[in-house]
Every structure is written in C-alpha cells, then in structure tokens.
Amino acid sequence: MIRIVRGAAVGVAVALALTACGGSGDKSGGNPLDQKSAGGGGSGGVVVGSANFPESQLLGEVYAQALEAKGVKVTKKFNIGSREIYYDQVKSGAITVMPEYNGALLTTSVDKTSKAVTTDEVNAGLKAKLPTSLEILDASKAEDKDSVTVNSQTAAKYHLKSIADLKSVAGQLTIAGPSEFKTREQGLVGLESKYGLKFKKFQPFDANAQTTLVKLLKNDSIQAADLFTTDPTIAANKFVVLEDPQNVFSAQNVVPLVYKTGLNDTGRAALNAVSAKLTTADLLAMMTKVVGDKQDASTVAKDWLKQAGLGG
C-alpha cells in the first residue's frame, strides 16, 4: 500500500492516527530504535514498527502481540512515516519487524523496474533483490491494494468501470492521495505510462488527513483518490474502485519484513503463524472496527489473535 496508502492507508475516523505507543517491555531507558537497547535478536527482543496510517499500525499491533504471546520481548515504534522513511531503518536493524505489502515494497524500494504482478512473482522478486540484511517471511492471503477510486457522481457521469475509461476525461478531474503517490510507479507515474492519464490536478494529503480526503471525494470537491481497497469508507459512501487491467497496482499481500539477525526462530514461527491465518476479510473486518466503531487497535488485534488461536 502504498501504503500509500501503500498505503496502501482511512475513513471517517482515520483522523485517529493511532499514535505510537511507547515500547512494551522497554526498560533500557535508551533509544527505542537502538537494537542493543531493545534486547537484540539473540535474546528475543525485537522492535516492531509501523508506517503512518491506521492499517499499518493495526498490523504492527498484531505482530507485536503475536510475538509477545510466544515470550518475545517487544518494543513498539509506530507511526514512523512512509516507506521512504522507514525502509532504511529496517535495513540498518533499527527496526526489526515491519508490516509490509509485498508489491509496493518491491517497486518502491527494492526493484523499481520490476514487472512482477502476481503474488508468487512479487515474492520471488523480493527474495532475489532484497539486501542481504533483510528477508520477507511468509506472505498472508490478506491483500490491500492502492486503487483509483471515484465517487459515484463521477462514475455515473463518465460511465467509469476501468482506469482505462479515464483517458478522455482525466484532464477534467482532480485526484488526491498521499504525497508519495505522485512519484511512484504504483501511482501517477504508472497511471501515465500505462494508461496515458494526465489529471487536471493532484492534491496531496497527509496520511492523517484521510477524513478530509474522504469528505472531499464524497462532496465532489475532488473526483478521484488513491484509497486502500480495505478502506471501509468505500462501501459506506458507495465509492467505485476502478478495475486495473494494466496492473499498475500489483499484488499487495501483507507480509512481515524482517531484519534477519534481529529475529530468532521463535519469532519467525509466530509471525508465519499470523500470515497463515490472516485473510483480506479479516483485515477488512478489523479495519471496520478501528475506523467505523472507533475501537482501539490494540484491542482489535488482541481479539483477532485470540479468535485465530494465536493469543491469550
């Protein structure tokens, strides 16, 4: 996502940025990004991070609590920022575990020339090109893509079903999304190269301003937006996610990105167990609770882990 959203970030309550909580179990009093202060991989201590949008923070909670359920000491460092900010922190070992979306990770940080589309192709590309300090663990079935989503007025007016249908009208429309959407291949760059789209205007929005973005899309102040496909506000507002026949947005399976030497076998097994259980339906249901019902992400994560047989 892009997470962007990706991403790929959400909704009427998305103004809740689900702020970073201090590390649980961090008794060092030192820098929570210092691998030694966090306990190091050998002793089972890890730093679990998240990007600056609610779904990433929710997944960070799921990972952190799954690790803690297996006795792993965890420090949480959430709401770091976009991939352009946090990726180097994972690569250096300052962050041990990061919730990721495989397709966006590949094309934004690992291999910008990749043409991989399917989950298997994307995962193969990551395993071949990731720095030697990093690895991805098992990918889940849960998928959350960036999208070009339009309001119902725009869809009806221009008879839009596919991104390709925008070619003759994009010059009349304003599209909005996180600032990085403007420069990413899985963003405006790819939309222009694969569909020939040139929008009238791009309106950047901070990840914490999704509530405003959704409001503007609903009232037609903007006509299109990069929304994550698990965003509950899409259905709530009868927005239309346009089909993507040219695959600008590749597979976006949720996957743990790991600093290799920072995680032991117990930790790997705990995170792979999460991936084995997590589905897109699960992710949407959890995000509906966080966004629509305004439940705390840590509580939603705890309940899902218990239901999946992975937590207390």
Secondary structure, 3 states (H helix, E strand, C coil): CCCCCCCCCCCCCCCCCCCCCCCCCCCCCCCCCCCCCCCCCCCCCEEEECCCCHHHHHHHHHHHHHHHHCCCCEEEECCCCCHHHHHHHHHHCCCCEEEEEHHHHHHHHHCCCCCCCCHHHHHHHHHHHCCCCEEECCCCCCECCCCEEECHHHHHHHCCCEHHHHCCCHHHCEEEECHHHHCCHHHHHHHHHHHCCCCCEEEECCHHHHHHHHHHHHCCCCCEEECCCCCHHHHHCCCEECECCCCCCCCCEEEEEEEHHHCCHHHHHHHHHHHHHCCHHHHHHHHHHHHCCCCCHHHHHHHHHHHCCCCC
